Every structure is written in structure tokens, then in C-alpha cells.
């Protein structure tokens, strides 16, 4: 459910991860955007982009990337936890709480079939 990919997209995503680890957030952002162009709708890439955006101080952008990731992989509790953390930085305590509850329900098997 994480979306389409290709060898070129995977290579670009790996480059993004490496650049992020090295502190090159500009290079990481360019590489993940390349991966996402090659493989749109890939939740793993959207999550990586959110991590890069957080590192750049763009928490609103990270929220948008995680919103997209939820749409493409709505049964993955990790995405909801990541989105909750970002929402807390944006002072959306209620949204963070909803996302943590959704993650818990997904983990224990009591989740509804659609995202919050």
C-alpha cells in the first residue's frame, strides 16, 4: 500500500536519505522530489519528505506530506504517530490526540476503515 516505485525512484530516495543524514537538506529535498515525480503516491517517499521538511523547519509542509502519506497508506500506524508529532509542533493538540488514537486503534485492530 506504500505506492508505486521504480529503480530510478528508489535510487533518488536513497540519495535523499543519505543527504538528509549528512545535513544537506537542500540536496535531500531535491532528491526526494525527484523520487516522488518518478513514483507519485508512494507513502514511504512522502514520509521521507516530511522528515526532510521537519529538518528544514517546515512543519506545515511536513504535515501536508504526512496528510498525503495517510491517503496512500491509511492502515500504517507509524504515519499517524509521525503526523501527531508534527501536529504538536503546530499547536494542534486535538489533531495530535486524534492521530495517536488512530495509531493505537490500528495497532490493536479496532480501527475504522477510513482515516481520521
Residue pairs with C-beta under 8 A, 6 or more apart in sequence:
1 43
1 72
1 73
1 74
1 75
1 76
2 42
2 43
2 44
2 72
2 73
2 76
3 39
3 40
3 41
3 42
3 43
3 44
3 45
3 72
3 73
4 39
4 40
4 41
4 42
5 39
5 42
6 38
6 39
8 38
9 34
9 35
9 36
9 38
9 39
9 42
9 45
10 35
12 31
12 32
12 34
12 35
12 38
13 31
13 32
13 35
13 44
13 45
13 48
15 27
15 31
16 27
16 28
16 29
16 31
16 32
16 35
16 48
16 49
16 52
17 28
17 48
19 25
19 27
19 28
19 31
20 28
20 48
20 51
20 52
20 55
25 52
25 55
25 56
28 52
28 55
29 49
29 52
29 53
29 56
32 45
32 48
32 49
32 52
33 49
35 42
35 45
35 48
36 42
36 45
36 46
36 49
39 45
41 72
42 72
43 68
43 69
43 70
43 72
43 73
43 76
43 79
46 65
46 66
46 68
46 69
46 72
47 65
47 66
47 69
47 78
47 79
47 82
49 62
49 65
50 61
50 62
50 63
50 65
50 66
50 69
50 82
50 86
51 62
53 59
53 61
53 62
53 65
54 62
54 86
54 89
59 86
59 89
59 90
60 90
62 86
63 83
63 86
63 87
63 90
66 79
66 82
66 83
66 86
67 83
69 76
69 79
69 83
70 79
70 80
70 83
70 115
71 115
73 79
74 114
74 115
75 106
75 111
76 106
77 102
77 103
77 104
77 106
77 107
78 103
80 99
80 100
80 102
80 103
80 106
81 99
81 100
81 103
83 95
83 99
84 95
84 96
84 97
84 99
84 100
84 103
85 96
87 93
87 95
87 96
87 99
88 96
98 116
99 116
101 116
102 111
102 115
102 116
105 111
105 112
